Amino acid sequence: MRIAALAAILLTLTQSVSAAVAPNIDPRASLSVVQQWIYNYRAKPDYAHVPAAVRVLFHSQTFREPENAGIYLGFIAGAIGSNPAKAEQLVNSFFPVPPEDEWVIVRAIAYSGLPDWRNLLRKVEPKMPGRRVMIDAYLSAKLPTLSEIPLEEKKPGALDKLRAVFTKNPFKKEEKKIDMTLSYAGNQDLLDTLWGYYFATGSHLPILRIMQMLPWSKSRDTVDKLTVGSMARYTLASYAVRDAELREFLRSELPNQPAPIKEPLAEVIEAADTVQLAAVRKDALAAVEELKTKGSDARRNVNFWGQVGVGAVALGCVSAAALGAVAVGIPCVIGGSASQGLLSFWEKQQ
């Protein structure tokens, strides 16, 4: 019965998709149908079928690993924000939502960019009593919206460091706490989220944000920044190959950008115009190798490498998965984020 019901939902997605959907479609294969539909959405928005697509995402347990679901979260957020007059109706159509996936609705509303997103969140709060703590965190601004997340965490200045020296108790045992500060430099899944938002809306705002990450592709300061910067550069080039409008937008923005963005952006445009994605792949893998052998620009020594060794191995795995290098001879230890939701998606598009 479940398979038949799912097939019926999928048959309503689009006419082109419905012709390809078999009566006994495997629910595990249905995700690829929705992925293709999401990828083509901005060219021909199909708002009426967003609820059906979202139900398939929930049914496919797409959000079981939140760090790998950024692209789908971003799409839902963009869909909610794209039509303010129908936003409440759209959100209500998602219910009932599996309790373990209710966080998606909360975060998508907060990330939607709606002027009145707080009131919408308050209206649906009674349907998700188990997420009251998360809802309160967004309503009280303890958790940032997508547009409020900084590019990177603010580093303490000289005065802050000096103040800490004189105010810190030297005899007090230092308690280590988990750093839950959100930034684009430290959370690779946020790059996926921006792409998902772009697919839902066609808005250039997420593209401009992604462009701001391009200088990190030249950075040898931290593993995270190199990873996110390399991914930003490759995804821009990869999608611009297939999206003429995106290619033209990037070209129009080139003269307006500061030098740190202009150089990698010019590389993106050239790679997209000439369909030379392999060059972008090779450069990213070379950057990984350089970071492995030399460490950071700030601390080129063995101690630094010992601290980031696992992270750099993870970066190698990310690059291998993202850039199509199946056998790179690197032991992959990564298990969380790494833009895998997006990466597996673009691999299907190539």
C-alpha positions in Angstrom: 0.0 0.0 0.0 2.8 2.4 0.9 4.5 1.8 -2.5 1.3 2.4 -4.4 0.6 5.6 -2.4 4.1 6.9 -3.1 3.8 6.1 -6.7 0.5 8.0 -6.9 2.2 11.1 -5.3 5.1 10.9 -7.7 2.7 10.6 -10.7 1.5 14.1 -9.9 4.9 15.8 -9.9 5.2 16.7 -13.5 3.9 15.3 -16.8 7.4 14.5 -18.0 8.2 12.8 -14.8 4.9 10.9 -14.6 5.6 9.2 -17.9 8.8 7.8 -16.5 7.4 6.6 -13.1 6.6 2.9 -13.0 3.5 1.7 -11.0 5.7 -0.2 -8.6 8.5 2.4 -8.2 11.1 1.6 -5.6 10.8 4.3 -2.8 14.6 4.4 -2.7 14.7 5.4 -6.3 12.1 8.1 -5.9 14.6 10.5 -4.4 16.4 10.8 -7.8 13.1 11.8 -9.4 12.6 14.6 -6.9 16.3 15.7 -7.2 15.9 16.1 -11.0 12.6 18.0 -10.4 14.3 20.3 -7.9 17.2 21.0 -10.2 14.9 22.1 -13.0 12.4 23.9 -10.7 13.8 27.4 -11.1 13.4 27.2 -14.9 9.7 26.3 -14.6 8.4 26.8 -11.1 5.8 24.2 -10.1 4.6 25.6 -6.7 1.5 23.4 -6.6 3.6 20.2 -6.4 6.0 21.3 -3.8 4.0 19.5 -1.0 4.2 16.2 -2.9 7.9 16.6 -3.5 8.5 17.4 0.2 6.5 14.4 1.3 8.7 12.2 -0.8 11.8 13.7 0.8 10.4 12.9 4.3 9.4 9.4 3.1 12.8 8.8 1.8 14.4 9.7 5.2 16.4 12.4 3.5 16.8 14.3 6.7 18.0 11.5 8.8 21.5 13.0 8.7 20.9 16.8 9.0 24.4 17.7 7.9 23.9 15.9 4.6 20.4 17.4 3.9 21.3 21.1 3.3 20.2 21.2 -0.3 16.7 20.0 0.5 16.4 22.2 3.5 17.4 25.2 1.4 14.8 24.3 -1.3 12.0 24.0 1.2 13.0 27.4 2.8 13.2 29.0 -0.7 9.8 27.6 -1.6 8.2 29.0 1.6 9.8 32.4 1.0 9.0 32.6 -2.7 5.3 33.1 -2.1 4.5 35.0 1.1 0.8 35.1 0.5 0.6 31.3 0.4 3.5 30.5 2.8 1.2 29.4 5.7 -0.9 27.2 3.4 2.2 25.6 2.0 3.7 24.9 5.5 0.4 23.4 6.7 0.4 21.1 3.7 3.6 19.4 4.9 1.9 18.0 8.0 1.8 15.4 9.4 5.6 15.4 9.6 7.6 12.6 11.3 8.6 13.9 14.7 12.2 13.3 14.0 12.0 15.6 11.0 10.0 18.5 12.5 13.3 20.4 12.9 13.3 20.8 9.1 10.0 22.8 9.2 11.3 25.0 12.0 14.6 25.8 10.3 13.1 26.2 6.8 10.7 28.9 8.1 13.5 30.7 9.9 15.6 30.5 6.7 12.8 31.4 4.4 13.5 35.2 4.3 9.8 35.9 4.9 9.4 39.4 6.5 6.8 37.8 8.9 8.5 34.4 9.5 8.3 34.7 13.3 4.5 34.9 13.2 4.3 31.9 10.9 6.6 30.0 13.2 4.3 30.8 16.2 1.3 29.7 14.2 2.7 26.2 13.5 4.3 25.8 16.9 1.3 23.9 18.4 1.8 21.2 15.8 5.4 20.6 16.9 5.4 20.7 20.8 8.6 18.6 20.8 10.5 21.4 19.0 9.6 24.2 21.4 13.2 24.7 22.5 14.4 25.1 19.0 11.5 27.4 18.1 12.1 29.6 21.1 15.8 29.8 20.1 14.9 31.2 16.7 12.2 33.6 18.0 14.7 35.0 20.6 17.5 35.3 18.1 19.7 32.8 19.9 19.9 30.9 16.6 20.5 33.0 13.4 18.5 33.0 10.2 20.3 32.1 7.0 21.0 35.7 6.1 22.3 36.5 9.6 25.0 33.7 9.6 28.4 35.3 9.2 30.9 34.2 6.7 33.4 33.3 9.4 33.5 33.5 13.2 34.7 36.8 14.5 38.2 36.5 15.9 39.0 38.3 19.2 41.0 41.5 18.8 44.0 42.7 20.6 42.0 44.4 23.3 39.9 41.3 23.8 43.0 39.1 24.3 44.5 41.6 26.7 41.3 41.8 28.7 41.2 38.0 28.9 44.7 38.0 30.4 43.8 40.2 33.3 40.3 38.8 33.9 41.0 35.1 33.7 41.6 33.3 36.9 44.9 31.3 36.5 43.9 28.8 39.2 40.5 28.0 37.8 40.2 24.8 35.7 39.2 25.7 32.2 36.0 24.0 31.1 35.9 23.0 27.4 32.6 23.6 25.7 31.4 22.5 22.3 31.6 25.4 19.9 28.1 25.7 18.3 28.8 29.1 16.6 27.5 29.0 13.1 29.5 30.4 10.2 29.8 29.5 6.5 33.5 28.9 7.0 32.9 26.2 9.6 29.8 24.5 8.2 30.0 23.0 4.8 26.3 22.1 4.7 25.4 25.7 4.6 26.8 25.9 1.1 24.3 23.2 0.1 21.5 25.2 1.8 22.3 28.2 -0.4 22.2 26.2 -3.5 18.8 24.7 -2.5 17.5 28.2 -1.9 18.7 29.2 -5.4 17.0 26.2 -7.0 13.7 27.1 -5.4 13.7 30.8 -6.1 16.2 31.7 -8.8 17.3 34.5 -6.5 20.8 35.8 -7.0 21.2 36.6 -3.2 22.5 33.1 -2.4 24.8 33.2 -5.4 26.3 36.5 -4.2 26.9 34.8 -0.8 28.6 31.9 -2.4 30.8 34.2 -4.4 32.0 35.7 -1.1 33.5 32.3 -0.3 35.6 32.1 -3.4 38.8 33.7 -1.9 39.0 30.7 0.5 39.8 28.5 -2.5 43.1 30.3 -2.5 43.5 30.1 1.3 45.9 27.8 3.1 45.0 29.1 6.5 42.5 26.5 7.7 41.1 23.2 6.4 37.5 24.3 6.7 38.0 27.5 4.6 39.9 25.7 1.9 37.2 23.0 1.7 34.3 25.4 1.5 36.1 27.8 -0.9 37.0 24.9 -3.2 33.5 23.6 -3.1 32.0 27.0 -3.8 34.3 27.5 -6.8 33.6 24.1 -8.2 29.8 24.2 -7.7 29.6 27.6 -9.3 31.5 26.4 -12.3 29.6 23.1 -12.5 26.2 24.7 -12.4 27.1 27.6 -14.7 28.1 25.1 -17.4 24.4 24.1 -17.6 22.8 27.4 -16.7 23.3 30.2 -19.2 21.4 32.7 -17.0 23.7 32.0 -14.1 26.8 32.2 -16.4 25.7 35.7 -17.6 25.0 36.8 -14.0 28.5 35.8 -12.9 30.0 37.6 -15.9 28.0 40.8 -15.1 29.2 40.7 -11.5 32.9 40.3 -12.3 33.7 44.0 -12.8 32.0 44.9 -9.5 33.9 42.5 -7.3 37.0 43.2 -5.2 40.3 41.6 -6.2 40.1 38.6 -3.8 36.8 37.6 -5.4 37.5 38.7 -8.9 40.4 36.3 -9.5 38.7 33.0 -8.6 35.4 34.3 -10.1 37.2 34.8 -13.4 38.4 31.2 -13.2 34.9 30.0 -12.6 33.6 31.9 -15.6 36.3 30.7 -17.9 35.8 27.1 -16.7 32.1 27.3 -17.3 32.4 29.0 -20.7 35.0 26.5 -22.0 33.5 23.5 -20.1 36.9 22.8 -18.4 35.8 21.6 -15.0 38.7 19.2 -14.9 41.1 22.1 -14.4 39.1 23.2 -11.3 39.2 19.7 -10.0 42.9 19.4 -10.4 43.6 22.7 -8.7 41.5 21.8 -5.7 43.2 18.4 -5.3 46.6 20.1 -5.6 45.6 22.5 -2.9 44.6 19.6 -0.7 48.0 18.0 -1.3 49.8 21.2 -0.5 48.0 21.6 2.7 48.8 18.0 3.6 52.5 18.4 3.0 53.1 22.0 4.2 50.4 22.8 6.7 48.9 26.3 6.9 50.4 29.5 5.8 50.2 30.7 9.4 51.9 27.6 11.0 53.9 25.5 8.5 55.1 23.0 11.0 54.6 19.4 12.2 52.6 20.4 15.2 50.0 22.1 13.1 49.7 19.1 10.8 49.2 16.9 13.8 46.3 19.0 14.9 44.5 19.1 11.5 45.6 15.8 10.1 42.2 14.2 10.4 40.5 17.3 9.0 42.8 17.4 6.0 42.2 13.7 5.3 38.5 14.5 5.5 39.1 17.3 3.0 40.8 14.9 0.7 37.8 12.7 0.9 35.5 15.6 0.2 37.5 16.6 -2.8 37.6 13.0 -4.0 33.9 12.7 -3.8 33.1 16.1 -5.2 35.6 16.3 -7.9 35.0 12.8 -9.3 38.4 11.3 -8.2 37.3 7.8 -7.1 40.7 6.5 -6.4 43.0 9.0 -4.8 44.8 6.8 -2.4 43.5 8.7 0.7 41.9 6.8 3.6 38.5 8.4 4.1 37.5 9.0 7.6 34.8 11.6 7.1 31.4 10.7 8.3 29.4 13.9 8.7 28.9 16.9 6.5 31.0 17.5 3.4 28.3 18.6 1.1 27.5 15.0 0.3 23.8 15.7 -0.4 24.8 18.2 -3.0 27.8 16.3 -4.3 25.8 13.1 -5.0 23.3 15.3 -6.7 25.8 17.0 -9.1 27.4 13.7 -9.9 24.1 12.6 -11.3 23.9 15.7 -13.4 27.3 15.2 -15.1 
